[in-house]
Structure formats: C-alpha cells, structure tokens
Amino acid sequence: MSEKKIAVVTGGARGIGKAIALELAKAGNLVVINYNGSEEKARETKAEIEAAGGQADILQCNVADFDACEAFFKAVAEKYGRVDILVNNAGVTKDGLLMKMSEEDFSRVVDINLKGTFNCIRHVSRMMLKQRSGRIISLSSVVGLRGNAGQANYAASKAGIIGLTKSAAKELASRGITVNAIAPGFIKTDMTDVLSDKVKENIAASIPMGSMGTTEDVAKAAAFLASDGARYITGQVLRVDGGMAM
C-alpha cells in the first residue's frame, strides 16, 4: 500500500489524459493510467512519469463495461488499498449530422463518454465513502454547454456529465468527497493537428483569447481540483476555453 495519494486517470495514455497523468504525478500522486486499446501508449506515459521521478501503473479496462469497471477498481484497491482521485477522461467522438446519425454512432459515444463516467463514479464512490475523502473530476466540454452542429451525440454525452457531476456532488459532499467537471474549449491535440491552417485560423478567431489552449492548461486545472486547495469546491464546471463560453 502506497503512502502517496492514488490517482486513477481513465484514457490516460494520450492527449489530455496523458497531460493530466503527468501533472498529477508531478504533484506527488501515484497515477494509475487506465487504457483500453493502447497499451503501448500507456507504457510510454508510465515510462515518462518514472523518468521524471514519479510513480505510475497501467491497467486495462473498457469504461463502457459496468462489470469490467467494478473489477478494475477492485484490482486497484487490492494493490494500493484506496483511490483518492478519479479523473474521468476517457472519451470518443463519432461526428455526423443528426438526421444522418446512426443509432450505433449515438450509443457508442454516450456509452463511453457518459455511461463510462457513471460506471467509474459508481464503483469508486463506495470506496471513497468509507475513506470519507476523495476527489472526482470528469471531463465535459464547451460543446456540452453550447452545443455544436454535427456533434449531437458528443454534446449530449458531455452535457450529461455536467448533470451527473452536480448530482453526485450533492450525494457525496457530506463525506468530504468533491465532484467537479472541467469543460475544455479548443485544445491543441493530435486531432487538431490535422486541421488545415484556415480552419485553425477560424477557430482562433472565435476564441476571445485568440488561440487554442494546450493539454497542460487542462491538466493544471485538473491538478488544482484534485489538490487539498480545492477542498471547498464541489459541483462546479471549470471552463478552460479562453473565454469561449462566457
């Protein structure tokens, strides 16, 4: 059993999840990197944390699978004794216009993004209730606040995370557990790297601060909400969007 706080980051092998895993490790937490299909990327992130003097572990789980999530958190508890921080970051997109969207594309996005967040909160909450402490942080999106053409499934899943966050915050607050969401705007990732310069210029023009954010911007917000300094903040949606959703 580790003396460090134990942090679980779902989808922690790449992108925003990787940045959050690195930042939480830098803050002195032992980070369990959850991945589903990208074990190689998870191992690379683990190695990067260890090279910087931090501690990390990797563990596979499809967050959309209720029973698999139960087994995942049992495995973490058996190895480390507790979970102090949960960051629900795992997510996918399957964009398309609503009138052409298949039921499969809608369900897949909601199952991973929203139901996956529920599954993880559901299984970690009992452990945190016994501990009478915990930090739960879920990744929503500016799209969940504003909507976006071609992303009805993604927007619905991310708006659902906000409602789930506020409800869980009310249920768990009396035991010292905080539950918050982060709503990133346009963040530079592998997905945005493939966009044309013209599209990037148009995106930047729509942001009051004039540029896209970085994965580190989101990671630092997550690290703050996971820290002792955020003990009296719960049920909130922290927008990391350069002013898009004011």
N, C-alpha and C positions, 0 to 999 in steps of 0.2 A: 504494500500500500504506500502510495507516494505522499510526501509531505506537501508537495505542490498542489495547487488547485488543479482539478481535472476539467479540461475543456473539450467538448465534442463539437467539431465543425462538420456538418454534412456538406457533401460536394466540395470538400476541402482540398482537392488535388490541383485545382487550376482556377484561373481568373480571380474573381472577388473572394471566393472561398479560400484560395491559397494565400492571398494577401492577408486575410483575417487570421488564418492559422499562423502565419509568420509573426504577425503583430501580437497575438495572444502569447505565443512562445517567448517573444522578446520581453513581454511583461512578466515573465516568470511562471507561466502556467505550463503544465504538461498537456500537450494537444493530441487528441485522438482524431486523426484525419479519416473521415468516412468517405468511401468512394463506392461506385457501383461497377462501372466497366473499365476504369482507367487505373489499374494497379500500378503500371509503370510510372504514371504521373504522380500518383500518391507516394511512391517510393522516392521519387525525385524531390518532392516537397519535404518529406521526412528527412532526407539527407541534407537538404538546405537548412532546415531548422537545427539539426545536430551540428552542422559545420559552424553555425553561429553560436554554438554553446547551449542550445535549448534541448528540450526533450520532446519526443513525438512518438506516436504509434500509428499504425494504419489498420483499418478494419472494414471489410466489405459489407455493404447492406443496401438493398433496394428500398429506399424510404417509402415507396408507394405500397409496400407489402407490410401489413399490420403485424403479422406474426414474426416476420423477419426483424422488424424494429424491436419487438419485445426481446427476441433472442440477442440482438445487438447490444441493447442496454444492459441485459443480464451479464453478457460477456465482459462489458466494460466494468460493471460493478464487481464482478468476481475477481477481476485482475487488479483494480485500483481502489475498490471499496466505496466509491462515491462518484457522482458527477456534480460539479459545481457550476459549470457554464455550458449551456447548449446554444449553438448558433445554427439556426435552420437556414441554410443557404442553398441546398440542392434545388435545382430548377431547370426547366427546359422551355423552349419556345417551339411553336408549330404554327407559324403565322399564315393567315389567309382571310379573305373577306367572309363575313358572317354568312352570307347567302350561299357560299360555296363550301363552307367548312363541314368536314365530315364529323360524325359523332365520335369516331375514333380519335381524331385530332383534338377535339374538345376534351374528351375524357382523359387522354394521356397527359395533357398539360395540367388539368385540375388534379388528377391523381398524384402526380409527382409534386407539384408546387404547393397545393393547398392540403390535400389529404396527407401527403408526406409530412408536412409541418404538424398537422394534427397528430399523426401517428407518433412522432417523436416527442411532442409535448405530453401526450397521453401516457407514454411509457416512462418518461423521466420524472414526471410530476410526483409520483408516489415516493420515489427515492428522495426528491428534494423536500417533500413534506416531512419525511422522517428526519431529515437533516435540519429542518427549519431554516433553510437558506438555499439560495440558488439564483442564477441569472439566466433568463431565456430571451434570446434575441432572434427575431425572424426577419428575413429579407423580403420586404414588399417591393414596391416600385412606384415611381412617379406616375406610371401608367395606371396603377391601381387607384390613384387619386383623380386622374384626369381623363382616363380612357385613351384609346388610340385606335384609329382605323386600321383594320387588318389584324388586330390583336385581341379580339373579343374573349378568347379563351384565356390568354395570358393576363389581361386586365381583370377578368373575373376572379382568377386564382389569386392575384396579388391584392385585390380589394378584399377578398375573403380572408386573407392573412391578417388584415387590419382588424376586422371584426373578431376574429379568433383571438388575436393578441389582447384586445380590450376585455373580452370575456374572461380569458384565462387570468389576466391581471387582477380582475375583481375577485376571482375564486381563490387565488393563491397569495394575495397580498398579506393576509393576516399571519402567514407563516414565514414572512421575511423573504418571499420569492418575488423578484421583479420580472415583468414580462413586457418587453418593448419591441417595436419594429423599426427598421431602417428602410427608407424609401429613396433609393438611388435614382438620379436622373440619368443623363447620358454619360457613361463611364468608358474610358478607353480600355478595350479588351481585344482579344483575338477576333471577336465578332465584328467590332467596329473598324478594325484594321483593314478589312477587305472592302470597306465602303470607298466610293470614289471621292476625290478631293472636293468636288462640287457638293456632294451630299454632306460631307463633313463641314464645309463652309456654311451650308444652310442650317445644320444642327447648331453650330456655334452661334449663328446669328439669332437663334431662338432662345438662347440662354443669357439672362441678364449679365452674368459674369464673363460672357464672351468666349468660353472654351469648355470642352468636355472635362469631367473630373477624372481622377485616377483611382485605381483599385485601392491604393493606400489611403485615399481620402475616406473611403467607406470603411476600411479596416480600422482606422484610428477612431472612428465613431463607434464601431463595434467594441473596440477595446475599452473605450470610456464607459459604455453602458454595462460592460462586464466587470468593471472595477468597483472597489469599495466606495469610490467617489460618487457613484450613481445609485447609492443605496435607497434614496428617497424619490427616485424617478421610476414610475411604472405606468403602463397603459398608454405610452406615448408613441408617436410616429415621428422619428427624426428624419427630416428630408435632407439628403446630401445631393443637391441638384443644381447648385449655382444660382438658385433663385427662380427656377422654372415654375414651381407650384406655389408661389406666394399667394 
